[in-house]
Every structure is written in C-alpha cells, then in structure tokens.
C-alpha cells in the first residue's frame, strides 16, 4: 500500500516542475499587459464616457446631470446599469470625468477604453 502512495506522491512531484515552467512562460505576457495599464499606455475614445449612477437615482436627476455637463446618452446597458455617453464638443474626457465624479449621484465614471482581444 505504501508503494501506491509513493507512486501518487511521485507523480505530483514530477508534475510540479511542469506547472512552474508553464507559469513562468505566461507571466511575462501578463506583466507586460499590467505594465502598459500602469504606465497609461491604454487608449480610450475621445469624447465618450461610461457612467454609472448610484442605485435609486431618479431618471430626472440623471438627465439634469447629463444636461449640465453637456453630454448625451448614446446607449444604456440596462443589465449593468451603465450609460455610454458622448461629450459636447470641446469638453475633454479628463474634465468630464472630474465633473461626473464630483457629483454625489455618480457611482463611477470611466473613459470608454479601447479593448483588444489577444489571440
């Protein structure tokens, strides 16, 4: 019986280096992606944001906030309660983010980042 336990244990030990090698081969790609994000190398669409209001914010308030900032709802993702908005001409993404994030009715506002699927 001890021989079988040793055999299973031996298989685990010989499989461990394979896991480590796989991990080491995949980490550089992940590290590069994280370095790009941290360095601000990600890009986003100028003139557009994704905005999520806090739960319970009335539609009337949402519309007034968009109007005050000078944005217009392009699309609403109802399943996640996020609105895709376009900004008025001349309003930068950074300035619009500052305005939205300063409002207590906003849960979050983010640039509309470009996302690429790697093969």
C-alpha positions as a LaTeX table, in Angstrom:
\begin{tabular}{lrrr}
\hline
Residue & $x$ (\AA) & $y$ (\AA) & $z$ (\AA) \\
\hline
Unk1 & 0.00 & 0.00 & 0.00 \\
Unk2 & 2.83 & 2.38 & 0.77 \\
Unk3 & 4.15 & 1.81 & $-2.72$ \\
Unk4 & 0.92 & 3.19 & $-4.26$ \\
Unk5 & 1.01 & 6.28 & $-2.05$ \\
Unk6 & 4.61 & 6.85 & $-3.03$ \\
Unk7 & 3.71 & 6.44 & $-6.68$ \\
Unk8 & 0.93 & 9.07 & $-6.47$ \\
Unk9 & 3.19 & 11.38 & $-4.49$ \\
Unk10 & 5.94 & 10.84 & $-7.04$ \\
Unk11 & 3.58 & 11.81 & $-9.87$ \\
Unk12 & 2.67 & 15.02 & $-8.07$ \\
Unk13 & 6.32 & 15.86 & $-7.53$ \\
Unk14 & 7.15 & 15.28 & $-11.20$ \\
Unk15 & 4.13 & 17.35 & $-12.31$ \\
Unk16 & 5.12 & 20.33 & $-10.14$ \\
Unk17 & 8.02 & 21.49 & $-12.37$ \\
Unk18 & 5.70 & 21.43 & $-15.39$ \\
Unk19 & 3.33 & 23.80 & $-13.56$ \\
Unk20 & 6.18 & 26.12 & $-12.59$ \\
Unk21 & 7.55 & 26.24 & $-16.15$ \\
Unk22 & 4.08 & 26.98 & $-17.55$ \\
Unk23 & 3.60 & 29.76 & $-15.01$ \\
Unk24 & 6.98 & 31.30 & $-15.82$ \\
Unk25 & 6.27 & 31.23 & $-19.55$ \\
Unk26 & 2.93 & 33.01 & $-19.18$ \\
Unk27 & 3.95 & 35.62 & $-16.61$ \\
Unk28 & 5.96 & 37.89 & $-18.96$ \\
Unk29 & 2.91 & 38.48 & $-21.17$ \\
Unk30 & 0.74 & 39.23 & $-18.15$ \\
Unk31 & 3.41 & 41.50 & $-16.66$ \\
Unk32 & 3.69 & 43.41 & $-19.94$ \\
Unk33 & $-0.07$ & 43.98 & $-20.08$ \\
Unk34 & $-0.11$ & 45.22 & $-16.47$ \\
Unk35 & 2.88 & 47.49 & $-17.16$ \\
Unk36 & 1.03 & 49.07 & $-20.08$ \\
Unk37 & $-2.03$ & 49.72 & $-17.91$ \\
Unk38 & 0.04 & 51.19 & $-15.08$ \\
Unk39 & 2.05 & 53.35 & $-17.48$ \\
Unk40 & $-1.11$ & 54.79 & $-19.00$ \\
Unk41 & $-0.46$ & 53.12 & $-22.34$ \\
Unk42 & $-4.11$ & 52.19 & $-22.69$ \\
Unk43 & $-6.18$ & 54.22 & $-25.09$ \\
Unk44 & $-9.77$ & 55.36 & $-24.98$ \\
Unk45 & $-12.28$ & 57.02 & $-27.24$ \\
Unk46 & $-12.11$ & 60.78 & $-27.08$ \\
Unk47 & $-15.45$ & 62.42 & $-26.39$ \\
Unk48 & $-17.07$ & 59.38 & $-24.76$ \\
Unk49 & $-17.51$ & 58.04 & $-21.22$ \\
Unk50 & $-19.17$ & 55.19 & $-19.36$ \\
Unk51 & $-21.22$ & 56.43 & $-16.41$ \\
Unk52 & $-22.99$ & 54.53 & $-13.65$ \\
Unk53 & $-25.35$ & 56.32 & $-11.30$ \\
Unk54 & $-25.93$ & 55.18 & $-7.75$ \\
Unk55 & $-28.91$ & 52.87 & $-7.26$ \\
Unk56 & $-32.16$ & 54.75 & $-6.81$ \\
Unk57 & $-31.11$ & 57.89 & $-8.70$ \\
Unk58 & $-34.27$ & 59.17 & $-10.47$ \\
Unk59 & $-34.19$ & 59.48 & $-14.27$ \\
Unk60 & $-34.94$ & 63.20 & $-13.96$ \\
Unk61 & $-31.74$ & 63.72 & $-11.92$ \\
Unk62 & $-29.71$ & 61.63 & $-14.37$ \\
Unk63 & $-30.98$ & 63.72 & $-17.28$ \\
Unk64 & $-30.21$ & 67.00 & $-15.47$ \\
Unk65 & $-26.65$ & 65.90 & $-14.70$ \\
Unk66 & $-26.04$ & 64.94 & $-18.34$ \\
Unk67 & $-27.54$ & 68.25 & $-19.45$ \\
Unk68 & $-25.42$ & 70.31 & $-17.02$ \\
Unk69 & $-22.23$ & 68.57 & $-18.14$ \\
Unk70 & $-23.22$ & 68.75 & $-21.77$ \\
Unk71 & $-23.35$ & 65.07 & $-22.58$ \\
Unk72 & $-25.87$ & 62.86 & $-24.33$ \\
Unk73 & $-26.68$ & 59.20 & $-23.73$ \\
Unk74 & $-25.68$ & 57.08 & $-26.72$ \\
Unk75 & $-26.65$ & 53.72 & $-25.24$ \\
Unk76 & $-27.76$ & 52.29 & $-21.94$ \\
Unk77 & $-26.55$ & 48.90 & $-20.78$ \\
Unk78 & $-29.52$ & 48.08 & $-18.57$ \\
Unk79 & $-28.17$ & 44.77 & $-17.28$ \\
Unk80 & $-25.27$ & 46.55 & $-15.58$ \\
Unk81 & $-26.98$ & 49.96 & $-15.30$ \\
Unk82 & $-24.23$ & 51.82 & $-17.19$ \\
Unk83 & $-24.77$ & 54.62 & $-19.68$ \\
Unk84 & $-22.48$ & 55.23 & $-22.64$ \\
Unk85 & $-22.41$ & 59.00 & $-23.19$ \\
Unk86 & $-20.96$ & 61.35 & $-25.78$ \\
Unk87 & $-19.49$ & 64.64 & $-24.60$ \\
Unk88 & $-20.18$ & 68.06 & $-26.04$ \\
Unk89 & $-17.58$ & 69.37 & $-28.45$ \\
Unk90 & $-14.65$ & 70.95 & $-26.66$ \\
Unk91 & $-15.13$ & 69.07 & $-23.38$ \\
Unk92 & $-12.17$ & 66.80 & $-22.68$ \\
Unk93 & $-12.53$ & 63.34 & $-21.21$ \\
Unk94 & $-10.47$ & 64.41 & $-18.18$ \\
Unk95 & $-12.67$ & 67.41 & $-17.47$ \\
Unk96 & $-15.88$ & 65.40 & $-17.95$ \\
Unk97 & $-14.55$ & 62.73 & $-15.59$ \\
Unk98 & $-13.83$ & 65.39 & $-12.97$ \\
Unk99 & $-17.35$ & 66.81 & $-13.30$ \\
Unk100 & $-19.13$ & 63.44 & $-13.15$ \\
Unk101 & $-17.01$ & 62.10 & $-10.30$ \\
Unk102 & $-17.69$ & 65.24 & $-8.23$ \\
Unk103 & $-21.44$ & 64.55 & $-8.30$ \\
Unk104 & $-22.71$ & 62.53 & $-5.30$ \\
Unk105 & $-25.21$ & 60.67 & $-7.54$ \\
Unk106 & $-22.43$ & 59.02 & $-9.55$ \\
Unk107 & $-21.17$ & 55.58 & $-8.56$ \\
Unk108 & $-18.39$ & 55.76 & $-11.15$ \\
Unk109 & $-17.42$ & 57.38 & $-14.44$ \\
Unk110 & $-14.70$ & 55.93 & $-16.67$ \\
Unk111 & $-13.26$ & 56.58 & $-20.12$ \\
Unk112 & $-14.54$ & 54.29 & $-22.87$ \\
Unk113 & $-11.34$ & 52.25 & $-23.10$ \\
Unk114 & $-10.37$ & 50.51 & $-26.32$ \\
Unk115 & $-10.15$ & 46.79 & $-25.64$ \\
Unk116 & $-8.32$ & 44.32 & $-27.84$ \\
Unk117 & $-8.63$ & 40.57 & $-27.62$ \\
Unk118 & $-5.29$ & 38.85 & $-27.86$ \\
Unk119 & $-5.06$ & 35.60 & $-29.79$ \\
\hline
\end{tabular}
